[in-house]
Amino acid sequence: METPTIRKARMNDVREIHTLLLNVAAEGLLLPRSLRQLYSHLRDFYVIDPGNGGPILGCCALAIIWEGAGEIRSLVVDAKARGQGWGKALTQKCIDEARELGLGRVFALTYQVGFFECLGFIEVTKEALPQKVWSDCINCPHFPDCDEHAMLLSL
């Protein structure tokens, strides 16, 4: 059996990413993304490739939000691969890329506060992220009553 690896997403991964996100969105743990959004932001994504031709086991994206700021979003690990450090590895890939791009900070809106705290993120108010609130959040069905936590990591 081959060892899974993390790689940049490819065109043929989009439908699998979509399925993963929809499954977790159904649990209320993140917002779904449309196929159109996934195709237009494909370059933002990393995936866990199982290495055996099977379906991808997880994904995570780094979205550039504003000058010097990026967002970790759409972090999902399939149930059969959870508890093995893949979420941390995916997030670290995005953090490493943020550093390479010269971003000064990355943030996440999440229900998983403890997970992000273990990676060095601190909780901040959503008002500390005005570009995010007015670019994406304003169009969210949960706005303005969002119950996600804003987590920030200075790089």
C-alpha positions as CSV (number, residue, x, y, z in Angstrom):
1,M,0.0,0.0,0.0
2,E,1.3,3.4,-0.9
3,T,1.8,6.2,1.6
4,P,-0.5,9.2,1.1
5,T,1.1,12.5,0.2
6,I,0.1,16.1,0.1
7,R,0.2,17.9,-3.3
8,K,-1.4,20.8,-5.2
9,A,-4.9,20.1,-6.4
10,R,-5.5,19.3,-10.1
11,M,-8.5,19.7,-12.4
12,N,-9.5,16.1,-11.9
13,D,-9.7,16.6,-8.1
14,V,-12.4,19.3,-8.2
15,R,-15.4,16.9,-8.0
16,E,-13.9,14.9,-5.2
17,I,-13.1,18.2,-3.3
18,H,-16.7,19.2,-3.8
19,T,-18.0,16.0,-2.4
20,L,-15.7,16.2,0.6
21,L,-16.8,19.8,1.3
22,L,-20.5,18.9,0.9
23,N,-20.3,16.0,3.3
24,V,-18.7,18.1,6.0
25,A,-21.0,21.1,5.3
26,A,-24.0,18.8,5.9
27,E,-22.6,18.3,9.4
28,G,-22.6,22.1,9.8
29,L,-18.8,22.3,10.2
30,L,-18.1,24.6,7.2
31,L,-19.8,26.4,4.4
32,P,-20.2,24.5,1.1
33,R,-18.4,25.7,-2.0
34,S,-19.9,25.6,-5.5
35,L,-18.2,23.8,-8.3
36,R,-17.7,27.2,-10.0
37,Q,-15.9,28.5,-6.9
38,L,-13.7,25.4,-6.7
39,Y,-12.8,25.6,-10.4
40,S,-12.0,29.3,-10.1
41,H,-9.9,28.8,-6.9
42,L,-8.3,25.5,-7.8
43,R,-4.8,26.9,-7.4
44,D,-5.5,27.7,-3.8
45,F,-6.0,24.0,-2.8
46,Y,-3.8,21.2,-1.5
47,V,-5.1,17.7,-1.4
48,I,-4.2,14.4,0.3
49,D,-3.5,12.0,-2.5
50,P,-3.8,8.4,-1.2
51,G,-1.3,7.3,-3.8
52,N,-3.3,4.2,-4.9
53,G,-5.6,5.9,-7.4
54,G,-8.4,6.1,-4.8
55,P,-10.3,9.3,-3.9
56,I,-8.5,12.1,-2.2
57,L,-8.6,12.0,1.6
58,G,-8.7,15.7,2.4
59,C,-8.1,19.2,1.2
60,C,-7.3,22.7,2.4
61,A,-6.9,26.1,0.6
62,L,-4.9,29.3,1.1
63,A,-6.9,32.2,-0.2
64,I,-5.3,35.6,-0.6
65,I,-7.7,38.1,1.0
66,W,-5.8,41.4,1.0
67,E,-2.3,42.8,1.0
68,G,-0.3,40.7,3.4
69,A,-3.2,38.5,4.6
70,G,-4.4,35.1,3.6
71,E,-7.1,32.8,4.8
72,I,-6.9,29.1,5.6
73,R,-10.2,27.7,4.3
74,S,-12.0,24.5,3.3
75,L,-10.0,22.3,5.6
76,V,-11.4,18.8,5.5
77,V,-10.0,15.4,6.2
78,D,-12.1,12.3,5.3
79,A,-13.4,10.4,8.4
80,K,-11.2,7.4,7.6
81,A,-8.0,9.5,7.6
82,R,-8.7,11.6,10.7
83,G,-6.5,11.5,13.8
84,Q,-3.4,10.9,11.8
85,G,-2.1,14.5,11.6
86,W,-3.3,15.2,8.1
87,G,-5.3,18.3,9.1
88,K,-2.1,19.8,10.7
89,A,0.0,18.8,7.7
90,L,-2.5,20.4,5.2
91,T,-2.6,23.6,7.3
92,Q,1.1,23.7,7.6
93,K,1.4,23.5,3.7
94,C,-0.8,26.6,3.5
95,I,1.2,28.4,6.2
96,D,4.5,27.6,4.4
97,E,3.0,28.9,1.1
98,A,1.8,32.1,2.9
99,R,5.4,32.7,4.1
100,E,6.8,32.1,0.6
101,L,4.3,34.6,-0.8
102,G,5.4,37.2,1.8
103,L,2.1,37.3,3.7
104,G,2.4,38.7,7.2
105,R,-0.6,36.9,8.6
106,V,-3.0,34.1,8.0
107,F,-6.4,33.6,9.6
108,A,-9.2,31.1,9.7
109,L,-12.9,31.3,10.6
110,T,-13.6,28.0,12.4
111,Y,-15.5,26.0,15.0
112,Q,-12.2,24.1,15.8
113,V,-10.5,26.7,18.0
114,G,-8.3,24.2,19.9
115,F,-6.9,22.8,16.6
116,F,-5.8,26.2,15.4
117,E,-4.5,27.2,18.9
118,C,-2.2,24.1,18.8
119,L,-0.7,25.6,15.5
120,G,0.0,28.9,17.2
121,F,-3.1,30.8,16.1
122,I,-4.8,33.2,18.6
123,E,-8.5,34.1,18.7
124,V,-9.3,37.6,17.5
125,T,-12.6,39.5,16.9
126,K,-14.0,39.3,13.4
127,E,-13.7,43.1,13.3
128,A,-9.9,42.6,13.2
129,L,-10.5,41.1,9.7
130,P,-12.5,43.8,7.9
131,Q,-11.5,42.8,4.4
132,K,-12.8,39.3,5.0
133,V,-16.0,40.5,6.5
134,W,-16.8,42.8,3.7
135,S,-15.6,40.6,0.8
136,D,-16.9,37.2,1.7
137,C,-18.9,37.3,5.0
138,I,-21.4,39.9,3.7
139,N,-22.7,37.3,1.2
140,C,-22.9,34.4,3.7
141,P,-26.4,33.2,4.8
142,H,-25.2,33.3,8.4
143,F,-24.2,37.0,8.2
144,P,-24.3,38.9,10.6
145,D,-25.1,36.1,13.1
146,C,-21.9,34.0,12.4
147,D,-20.9,31.8,15.3
148,E,-17.5,30.9,13.9
149,H,-14.3,32.0,15.7
150,A,-11.7,34.1,14.0
151,M,-8.2,32.7,14.5
152,L,-5.1,34.6,13.5
153,L,-1.4,33.6,13.0
154,S,1.3,36.3,12.6
155,L,4.1,35.0,10.3
